[in-house]
Amino acid sequence: MQTSLPKALLETASGMQADEILRNCVHCGFCNATCPTYQLTGDELDGPRGRIYLIKQVLEGNSPTDRTQLHLDRCLTCRACETTCPSGVDYHRLLDIGRELVEKSVPRPLHTRFIRRALRLVLPWPARFTPLLRTGQLLRPLMPAVIKEKIPARSKDTRPRPQQQHARSVLLLTGCVQDALSPQINAAAIRVLDALGIQTITRSNSGCCGAVSHHLGATDEARGFMRRNIDAWWPDIEQGVEAIVITASGCAPMVKDYGELLAADAAYADKAKRVSELAKDISEIIAAESITTVIKQAADNQKIAFHSPCTLQHAQRINGCVEQILEQAGYTLTTVADGHLCCGSAGTYSILQPELSGRLRDNKLATLQAGQPDMIATANIGCLTQLANHANVPVKHWIECLDASIQ
């Protein structure tokens, strides 16, 4: 694609990166074939190719409008287009640059600004989010159905966490909302790793990976979360932990990108690069171990429909790994059509784009439940929450299924 970005912009790091990404695009449109929003609306501007043109116009000096903002907002950042693209267009990087520019140029309505600001002030902070969630769960029976369905029922983990010391150790990202919504997920990961002879370290002064702020256009705020986590983890990294393990596949791509996102920060660039090198999705850690030696209770061919989150299959390019682990544990996996398509969760997308999100959720549940599974397993807390209140069968994180087999 030919570009004509202003010289002043080309002298910046983001301008040079955007220009290179744009030039890689050959307008083929293969991306639209796998774009969830384009499949729903049929609007060229709701597909990656159309959004690339919108961003190009802004970068070349054309003033963005609320229409530009609308179509960029509708993108799930699922990155299915990147998996499909034959030219290797780094679409999500271009989208980040475009969204940040448009966010600064196009004022949003007051109520929209309030909601987006509230999400940034609450979701990344467990001390704020957890009390609000517990209040909502307490009052849930009294609420109308349209609100009730957005508040998950409270879940607990009553089993003790292992205290045994091991020679091998990893850090665990506890994150922001997951421990409040489903504390059993990280607890299950700790138990599984313990059974494999790996000690798990958590640090209370770490927190949100930064993805919430980053995807809402607050990039400086996001970098603040990144630096906080690096500071919290660095003493353990210096002591030689093997990895930084992440159980929410939505957080893993963010942490794996710390090195690139903080590359211009002289004080943190080297540390961020090391953090990215150590960051691993929990499936990558488990797959490298011999789990058959710790299986105590075979699943007896219990049927699972596995929903591979976009952040697992498109962002991290981890495919077939979880499925193989579950099969080794004795589960039978059902066939799921259109597995590449998003469930509509996408972080805060289900809140900010409820109509499109709901349609994607219903489509995804139809394909997941078509094989009549006993349960649905996934790898991301956002997807789990999105699907659980509308599914006909239990929805769990896959590490919980594995934990059940090693008890």
N, C-alpha and C positions, 0 to 999 in steps of 0.2 A: 504494500500500500504506500502510495506517495504521500509525503507529509510536508507541511510548511509551518512548523512551529516557530514562534518568535525567537530571535537570537538570545534574548535575556532568559527565556525559559530553558533553552537548550544548554545554557551555562550552569544549570542547577542539576543536582543528582537525579531528582525525580523527573525533570524534563528530558534528560538524556535517556533515562530508562523507559519513559513513555514512548519516546520517538522510536527506540529500538523495537519495542513490542509492537507498535503500530506497523512498522515496516515489515514485520514477520507475517502479518495477516495478508492472505491472498484472496479474501472475499468469497471463499468457496461455499460457505454456508453449511458445511458438515456439522458445525456446532449446533445449529438450530434443530437438527434431527434428534439430539439428545437433551435439549434444554427443556426442563419441566414447565417453565412459564410460557415459552413459545408454544408448547404442545397444548396448553390450556387456552390461550388467547388467540393464537394465530397471528399476532401482531409482530411485524418485523422488529419493532423497537423493544419488544419484550423478549428478544433473543440476543445472544452474544454479539452477533454481527451488527445488529442495529444499535446496540449499546456502545459498541466500539466506535461506530460513526458519530454517535452523540458526544462521546468523550473527545474524539478527534476534533470536532467542531469547537468544543470549549477550549481545548489546548491551543488551537490555532487562533484564538482570540474572539470567537463568537460568544456573546453573552448567553449563559444558560438560562432556562426558564423553569417554571414549576413543572412543565411537561418533561423536561430533561430529568429533573429530580424524580418524578414519578416513576419513570422507566428504570432508572438506576436503583431506586428503592425496591422495585419489584424483583430484582435479582436476588436469588437465594444464596449466592456465592457457593453453590454446590460443587462447582468446578467439573461437572460432567463434560462441559464443552472442552476442557483442557485434555481430558482423556481421549476425546474424539478427534481433536485438532491434528491434522497431518503436518502442520507447520510449526508446532510447538509454541503457539502463542501463549504467553504468560498472562492470561486474561485477568486473573484475580488481582495481580499487581497493578494492572492498568485501571481496574475498577476502583481499587483503593485510592489511587491518585485522582481519578475523576470525581469520586464521591467527596473527597476532601475539598477539592476546588469548588464543586457545586454547593457544598454545605456552607462555605464561606460567602458565596455570592447570591444564593437564593434564600430569602427569609421564609421560614416556615410559619404556618398559622400558630397562634398562641397555644391552642390545646395540643397540637402536635409537638411543639417544643417542650411543653410540660411533660408529656408522656415519655418522650425520649430522654429528657433530663432525669425524670424519676427512675427510669430503668437503669441509668448509669449511677444514680445515687444509692440504689437499693441492691440490685442483683449481684454486683461484684463484692459486696460487703456482708459476710455471714452474720455479723452481729446486728445488722439491720434487717436482712432478709428473713432470718430464721424466726424472730418474734412475730413478724407480719404474717409469715406462712402459718405458724402455729395458731394465731388468732383466726385466720381464715379457715383452717381445718376445724377449729372448735365450733365456728359458726356455720360451717358448711351445710349441715342438715336444714338450716333455716333459709338458705339462699335459693333464689330462682335457678332453674335448671341451666340457663345460659351462663350463669356465673359459676355454679357448682361444678360444671364439667371442666372448668379451667383450674380448679383447686384439687390437687391429688390427695387421696386419703393418706393419713399418716402411716408411715412404715417404720419399724424399729429393727434393730439388731441386738438380740439379747444374749447371743453366744459370746463367751469371753474371747478376747483377742490374745494370740500367743505372746508369751513373754520370753521365749527361749532366745539365747544369743547364738548367732551364726558367724562364721568367718567371712561369708559373703554378705554384702549389704547394698541396698538401693534406697534412693529417696523416692517418696511418693508425693505427687502433687495432690493435695486434698481439694483444691479448687474453691469455688464459691458456693454454688447452689446444691451441688450433688449430695454433700453430707447432710443437708437439711431435708432434701427430698427423699433420698434413698441411702441412708447411712450403711445399709448392709452391703453396698457395692464395694466400697473401699475395705470394709471388714472382710469380705470374701476374698478380695485380692491379697490381703495380708495373710490370711490363713493358707491360701494356696501357695504363696511364695514361701511361707514358713515350712510347709510340707516338702517343698523342693530344696530346703536348706538355705534359704535366702532371707535375711533379716530386713525388715522394712522400717525406714526412718521417716517420720513426719515432722515438719517444723511449723509451729503455730504462727510464726511471723511471716510465713509465705501466704499466698492467697490466690486471688483471681489471676488467670494467665494473661489477662489483658484483652481477650477477644471481644468481650461485650463493648468496651469503649472503642476498640479499633474498628469494628464493623458499623458502629454508629457515627463514625467520622471524627471521633475525639482521639486523634492519633498521639498527641502529646500526653494525654491522660493514660493511654494504653502503655506508652513507654515507661511511665511511672510505675505501673504494675509490674512490668518486666524487670525493672531495676530492683524493685522490692524483693521479688522472688530470687533474683541472682544473689543479692546480699544475704538472704536467708539461707540459701543452699551452699554458698561458697565454702564455708568452713568444712562441710561434709565432703564437698568435691575435692578439696585439698587433702582430705583424709583418705581419699581413694574409693568412694562409692562407685559401683559398676555402672549405674544408670540412674536416670530420672524417669520413673515409671508413671504413666498417665493412664487412668482407667476410663476417662471420658474422651472418646475419639475426637470430639469437637475442640478439645483443648490442645491435643497433641500437635496438630499442624502449626498452631500459634507458637508453642514453645520451640518447635523445630525451626521456626523462622526467626527466633530472637537474634541470631547472628547477623542476619541480613537487615532486620529492622533497626538494630542498634549499631550497624557498621560505621556510622558517622559519629558515634559517641566515643570520643577518645578514652574516656574513663571506663567504659563498659564493653567496648568492641571485642576485645580478646576474651573476656569472661563470657560474654553472650555467645560467642562462637563455640566455646567449650560446652556451654549448657546445651546448645543445639545438637552438638555431637553426641551428648549423653542422653538426650530425650528419646524415649522409646514408648510406643504404645504397649500396653500390657500384653497384647497378643504376641508381639515380637519377643518378649522375654520368655513367655510360656512355651512358645514354639521351639525355642533353643534348648529346652530341657526335656527330659524323658518322663512324661507325665504318667505313662502306663505303670511305672514302678510305684506310684502313690495312689492309684485308683483303688478304693476299698469297696465301692458300691457301684457296680455297673448300672447304667441308666435303663437297661432292659429294653432298648429300642424305642424309648419314648420319643415321640415325633416333635421336632422343633422346626419352625419356620424362621430362618435367620434373616433379619433385616440388616444388611450391611450399610451403615451410615455413609453419606457422601464424604464425610471427613475421613473415613477409613479407606474407602475404595478409590476415591478421586483425588483427595488432597494428599493422603499418605501412600497411595498406590499399594495398599495391603489387600490382596485378594486371595481368597481360599484358605487363608491361615486359620481364622477362627473356626471355619467349617471343619477343617481337618482335626483341630483340637477336640471339638465336640463329638466328632465321629469316633475318635480314639477313646473318649469317655463313655461310649456306648449309645450315644443318641443317634437317631435316624433323622436326616434332614430332608424336608420336603422341597419340591421344586417351586421356585418363586419367579413368576414372569416379570419382566421389566425391572429387574433388580437394580438397574443403574439409576432409576428415577428417585427423586427426593421424596421424603415423607411429609415435607412442609414445615418441619420444626425450625431448623436453620437459626438457632439462637433466639433472638428476639422477633424473628419474622412472624411467628405464629401470633404474636401480640399486635404487631404493627400492620400485618397484611392478613387479617383473619379469614377473609373470603377465599383468597387463593390458597392459603395454608390449609383450610378445611377441605377443599376439593382434592388437594394433593394427598392429604391424610386418608380420606375415604377411598381414593384410588389405590393407595398403598395397602390399606387394610384388606381390600378386596383380593388383591393378589397374594398377600401373606396368608390369608385364611382359606384360600381356594383348595389347598391340599389337606384341609382339616387337621391342623397340627394340635398337639396337646398344649403347646405354649409357643409364644413368639419370643425370640431372643434378639437382642441388639447390642451395640457397643457404645452407646452414647446416651447420657441422661436426658438430653433434650428430646431425642427420638422416643425414648422410653416413655417420657411424660406425655408426649404428643399422641402416642398410640394407645396407652394403657386405658384411658377413660372411655374409649370407644371400641376396644377389641372384645371379641366374644370369648377369648382365652387369656390366661395370665401373660403378662409381658415382663420379662426380666432382662437384666444385663447377663451376657453369656458367662461372665466369671462366676456368677451365682450358681449357674448350672454346673460348672466344673467343681465349685466348692462342695456342692451336694454329693458329688461322686467321690470325694476324698475324705468325707467326714468319718 
